[in-house]
Amino acid sequence: MRKWWQDTIIYQVYLRSFNDSNNDGIGDINGVLEKLDYLQDLGVNTLWISPHYDSPMDDNGYDVRDFFKVSEDYGTIEDFKQLLNEAHRRNMKIITDLVLNHTSDEHPWFVKAKDPNHPEFEKYHDYYIWHKPKYDDSGKRKLPTEWVSWFGGPVWEYNEATDEYYLHIFSKKMPDLNWRNQSMKEELKAMIKWWIDLGVDGFRVDASNHLEKNWDFPDAKPGYEHFSSLPKHHDYLEELGKEIFKPNNVMVIGEAGGATKKEALQYAGFDSNEFNMLIQFEHCWVDCDPHNTLTPGKWAKGEVDVTRIKHSFSHWIDLFKNKGWNTIYWANHDQPRIVSHYGNDDYIYHEKSAKMLAYTLYLLPGTPIVYYGEEIGMTNVDYQNLNDFRDVEVFTEYQNFMNNGASHEVAMQALRDRSRDNARTPMQWNNLLYSGFSEHAPWIPINHNYEVINVQRQAQQEGSILNTYKQLLKLRKEEDLAHADVTFIDLEHPQSFNIHTVGKDFEYLVLANFKETSLTMQVAFDYEGYELYLTNDDKDKATQFSMDFSPYEARIYRKKRLK
């Protein structure tokens, strides 16, 4: 029997940047409420809301201070209830982020855990992970291990009151929870059930593969293997699934980078008790330059490896076929804007490459996730000043780049190309001051291209990126493409992205040139009966099945299925 989440279309809302209803420069829950009709018209029917909990905002809400309270930046619990009610009235669903790996250091649990004089110290101290200092030969205190946090720097922070270090694999203001403590787990379960009872339809579980740590604490650098994807974290997820998620029929999306086939099915196979779907990042950073030593790693923008992208999609579709359920998406709140990342945000190719990316993704099977602003082709930032950025990661990495010998301009370009702030600028609703997001200067500067790239303008343009998204999302529903069969054509070709998709009434052929250079394709395929359905370039050329493709040219052909 089909589950509702197999046929839904998800739209990820980055709450802080979506729509500001009270003009304080910060997006909020009532701002989402105001845009429900827009979202319904777009064709999405599930909203994934980024963390809305009370938080000091060290990491934009992933540092939770109170799980039962909405951040004052975003509104009240009554606002959230109204959003749930209005969404449900439109037959739309709401899922939220569930942060289970850590809390804020301002959470009452941690306040008690770090203070040996607190009457509940012993109980809450064990809710977190602690280690006594080590000492060198001269008696100087040193870190328990050389493990490196995902945000850079050590994973250990000293707490003088207990003469201990606490573990934080993200920011030092986000201490990791001890999932071996049953009392802590029961409190988290009660919290999850509270949100389900309020009406939430599901969750995306943040950092789900980090819940278990290696408690032998062996020394290593960076040591990721000691706090990522350890086998026991599956036990914790299964416990939540059996006791909370499954009995309440909520949709649960897990997040796990680098999962093997066995692990993926363990997470999200049809017979799994953990998740319904999995977000992985195999296709997300396939343009890194390994030779860049000034701004290395994900910051090193290089040539897009189209073959790897296709192999990744093909791999995950095949892996879950008849065994589980796949998700399809280009990007999220931690990655560059997709049109800048894998397309081309120069004016001449912006619209064309954005449509190419839409054609190639949204005719694949699985549950799609549209990231806010993707539907109008929002681009990476054009910031000229370092202090325009907001992400904590940016300032650490900028200093690293300078230490590596990068110039200020090289470091800034890496940040413009790759920082998480790219995905977090205010939604571009119209060409008015502050892009219709707010009447107040927003919490992060707006991208200067909002006067050209905005919802209002594209809504009035036939064939715009926005109207292309509406057309493709409508097609997904009409043709039941979530359940389609797909075949990749010329999988090893380094420049083309070609697929054959069998929908409910039609067969579709997508032919796309993924790059800025022209391409003459040689596709071994029987075109008989196919007619042009959509193109981002010259219609006459496409109708005549010319195999000469201009930069980023993409076409969708279709023919009636013989049943």
Secondary structure as the mmCIF struct_conf table of DSSP 4:
data_model
#
loop_
_struct_conf.conf_type_id
_struct_conf.id
_struct_conf.beg_label_comp_id
_struct_conf.beg_label_asym_id
_struct_conf.beg_label_seq_id
_struct_conf.end_label_comp_id
_struct_conf.end_label_asym_id
_struct_conf.end_label_seq_id
HELX_RH_3T_P HELX_RH_3T_P1 TRP A 4 GLN A 6
BEND BEND1 ASP A 7 ASP A 7
STRN STRN1 ILE A 10 VAL A 13
HELX_RH_AL_P HELX_RH_AL_P1 LEU A 15 PHE A 18
BEND BEND2 SER A 21 ILE A 26
HELX_RH_AL_P HELX_RH_AL_P2 ILE A 29 GLU A 34
TURN_TY1_P TURN_TY1_P1 LYS A 35 LYS A 35
HELX_RH_AL_P HELX_RH_AL_P3 LEU A 36 LEU A 42
TURN_TY1_P TURN_TY1_P2 GLY A 43 GLY A 43
STRN STRN2 THR A 46 ILE A 49
HELX_LH_PP_P HELX_LH_PP_P1 SER A 50 PRO A 51
STRN STRN3 TYR A 53 ASP A 54
TURN_TY1_P TURN_TY1_P3 ASP A 58 GLY A 61
BEND BEND3 TYR A 62 ASP A 63
BEND BEND4 ARG A 65 ARG A 65
STRN STRN4 ASP A 66 VAL A 70
TURN_TY1_P TURN_TY1_P4 GLU A 72 TYR A 74
HELX_RH_AL_P HELX_RH_AL_P4 ILE A 77 ARG A 89
TURN_TY1_P TURN_TY1_P5 ARG A 90 ASN A 91
STRN STRN5 LYS A 93 VAL A 99
BEND BEND5 ASN A 101 ASN A 101
STRN STRN6 HIS A 102 HIS A 102
TURN_TY1_P TURN_TY1_P6 ASP A 105 GLU A 106
BEND BEND6 HIS A 107 HIS A 107
HELX_RH_AL_P HELX_RH_AL_P5 PRO A 108 ALA A 113
TURN_TY1_P TURN_TY1_P7 LYS A 114 LYS A 114
TURN_TY1_P TURN_TY1_P8 PRO A 116 ASN A 117
BEND BEND7 HIS A 118 HIS A 118
TURN_TY1_P TURN_TY1_P9 PRO A 119 GLU A 120
HELX_RH_AL_P HELX_RH_AL_P6 PHE A 121 HIS A 125
TURN_TY1_P TURN_TY1_P10 ASP A 126 TYR A 127
STRN STRN7 TYR A 128 TYR A 128
STRN STRN8 TRP A 130 HIS A 131
HELX_LH_PP_P HELX_LH_PP_P2 LYS A 132 PRO A 133
STRN STRN9 LYS A 134 TYR A 135
TURN_TY1_P TURN_TY1_P11 ASP A 137 SER A 138
STRN STRN10 ARG A 141 LYS A 142
BEND BEND8 PRO A 144 PRO A 144
STRN STRN11 VAL A 148 VAL A 148
TURN_TY1_P TURN_TY1_P12 TRP A 150 PHE A 151
BEND BEND9 GLY A 152 GLY A 153
STRN STRN12 PRO A 154 PRO A 154
BEND BEND10 VAL A 155 VAL A 155
STRN STRN13 TRP A 156 ASN A 159
TURN_TY1_P TURN_TY1_P13 GLU A 160 ASP A 163
STRN STRN14 GLU A 164 LEU A 167
BEND BEND11 ILE A 169 PHE A 170
TURN_TY1_P TURN_TY1_P14 LYS A 172 LYS A 173
BEND BEND12 MET A 174 MET A 174
HELX_LH_PP_P HELX_LH_PP_P3 PRO A 175 PRO A 175
STRN STRN15 ASP A 176 LEU A 177
TURN_TY1_P TURN_TY1_P15 TRP A 179 ARG A 180
HELX_RH_AL_P HELX_RH_AL_P7 GLN A 182 LEU A 198
TURN_TY1_P TURN_TY1_P16 GLY A 199 GLY A 199
STRN STRN16 GLY A 202 ASP A 206
TURN_TY1_P TURN_TY1_P17 ALA A 207 ALA A 207
HELX_RH_3T_P HELX_RH_3T_P2 SER A 208 HIS A 210
BEND BEND13 LEU A 211 LEU A 211
TURN_TY1_P TURN_TY1_P18 TRP A 215 ASP A 216
BEND BEND14 LYS A 221 PRO A 222
HELX_RH_3T_P HELX_RH_3T_P3 TYR A 224 HIS A 226
TURN_TY1_P TURN_TY1_P19 PHE A 227 PHE A 227
BEND BEND15 SER A 228 SER A 229
TURN_TY1_P TURN_TY1_P20 PRO A 231 LYS A 232
HELX_RH_AL_P HELX_RH_AL_P8 HIS A 233 LEU A 240
HELX_RH_PI_P HELX_RH_PI_P1 GLY A 241 PHE A 245
TURN_TY1_P TURN_TY1_P21 LYS A 246 ASN A 249
STRN STRN17 MET A 251 GLU A 255
TURN_TY1_P TURN_TY1_P22 GLY A 257 GLY A 258
HELX_RH_AL_P HELX_RH_AL_P9 LYS A 261 ALA A 268
STRN STRN18 GLY A 269 GLY A 269
TURN_TY1_P TURN_TY1_P23 PHE A 270 ASP A 271
BEND BEND16 ASN A 273 GLU A 274
BEND BEND17 ASN A 276 ASN A 276
STRN STRN19 MET A 277 ILE A 279
TURN_TY1_P TURN_TY1_P24 GLU A 282 CYS A 284
TURN_TY1_P TURN_TY1_P25 VAL A 286 ASP A 287
STRN STRN20 CYS A 288 CYS A 288
TURN_TY1_P TURN_TY1_P26 PRO A 290 HIS A 291
BEND BEND18 LEU A 294 THR A 295
HELX_RH_3T_P HELX_RH_3T_P4 GLY A 297 TRP A 299
STRN STRN21 LYS A 301 LYS A 301
HELX_RH_AL_P HELX_RH_AL_P10 VAL A 306 PHE A 320
TURN_TY1_P TURN_TY1_P27 LYS A 321 LYS A 323
STRN STRN22 GLY A 324 GLY A 324
STRN STRN23 THR A 327 TYR A 329
BEND BEND19 TRP A 330 TRP A 330
TURN_TY1_P TURN_TY1_P28 HIS A 333 ASP A 334
BEND BEND20 GLN A 335 GLN A 335
HELX_RH_AL_P HELX_RH_AL_P11 ILE A 338 HIS A 341
TURN_TY1_P TURN_TY1_P29 TYR A 342 TYR A 342
BEND BEND21 GLY A 343 GLY A 343
BEND BEND22 ASP A 346 ASP A 346
TURN_TY1_P TURN_TY1_P30 TYR A 347 TYR A 349
HELX_RH_AL_P HELX_RH_AL_P12 HIS A 350 LEU A 361
TURN_TY1_P TURN_TY1_P31 TYR A 362 LEU A 363
BEND BEND23 LEU A 364 GLY A 366
STRN STRN24 THR A 367 TYR A 371
TURN_TY1_P TURN_TY1_P32 TYR A 372 GLY A 373
HELX_RH_3T_P HELX_RH_3T_P5 GLU A 374 ILE A 376
TURN_TY1_P TURN_TY1_P33 GLY A 377 GLY A 377
BEND BEND24 ASN A 385 ASN A 385
HELX_RH_3T_P HELX_RH_3T_P6 LEU A 386 ASP A 388
HELX_RH_AL_P HELX_RH_AL_P13 VAL A 392 ASN A 403
TURN_TY1_P TURN_TY1_P34 ASN A 404 GLY A 405
HELX_RH_AL_P HELX_RH_AL_P14 HIS A 408 ARG A 418
HELX_RH_3T_P HELX_RH_3T_P7 ARG A 420 ARG A 424
BEND BEND25 THR A 425 THR A 425
HELX_LH_PP_P HELX_LH_PP_P4 PRO A 426 MET A 427
BEND BEND26 ASN A 431 LEU A 432
HELX_RH_3T_P HELX_RH_3T_P8 LEU A 433 GLY A 436
TURN_TY1_P TURN_TY1_P35 PHE A 437 PHE A 437
BEND BEND27 GLU A 439 HIS A 440
BEND BEND28 TRP A 443 ILE A 444
HELX_LH_PP_P HELX_LH_PP_P5 PRO A 445 ASN A 447
HELX_RH_3T_P HELX_RH_3T_P9 HIS A 448 GLU A 451
TURN_TY1_P TURN_TY1_P36 VAL A 452 VAL A 452
BEND BEND29 ILE A 453 ILE A 453
HELX_RH_AL_P HELX_RH_AL_P15 VAL A 455 ALA A 459
TURN_TY1_P TURN_TY1_P37 GLN A 460 GLN A 460
BEND BEND30 GLN A 461 GLN A 461
TURN_TY1_P TURN_TY1_P38 GLU A 462 GLY A 463
HELX_RH_AL_P HELX_RH_AL_P16 ILE A 465 GLU A 478
TURN_TY1_P TURN_TY1_P39 GLU A 479 ASP A 480
HELX_RH_3T_P HELX_RH_3T_P10 LEU A 481 HIS A 483
STRN STRN25 ASP A 485 ILE A 489
BEND BEND31 ASP A 490 ASP A 490
TURN_TY1_P TURN_TY1_P40 LEU A 491 GLU A 492
BEND BEND32 PRO A 494 GLN A 495
STRN STRN26 SER A 496 SER A 496
STRN STRN27 ASN A 498 VAL A 502
BEND BEND33 LYS A 504 ASP A 505
STRN STRN28 PHE A 506 ALA A 512
STRN STRN29 ASN A 513 ASN A 513
BEND BEND34 LYS A 515 THR A 517
STRN STRN30 LEU A 519 THR A 520
TURN_TY1_P TURN_TY1_P41 GLU A 528 GLY A 529
STRN STRN31 GLU A 531 THR A 535
BEND BEND35 ASN A 536 ASP A 537
HELX_RH_AL_P HELX_RH_AL_P17 LYS A 539 THR A 543
TURN_TY1_P TURN_TY1_P42 GLN A 544 PHE A 545
STRN STRN32 ASP A 548 PHE A 549
TURN_TY1_P TURN_TY1_P43 PRO A 551 TYR A 552
STRN STRN33 ALA A 554 LYS A 560
HELX_LH_PP_P HELX_LH_PP_P6 ARG A 561 LEU A 562
#
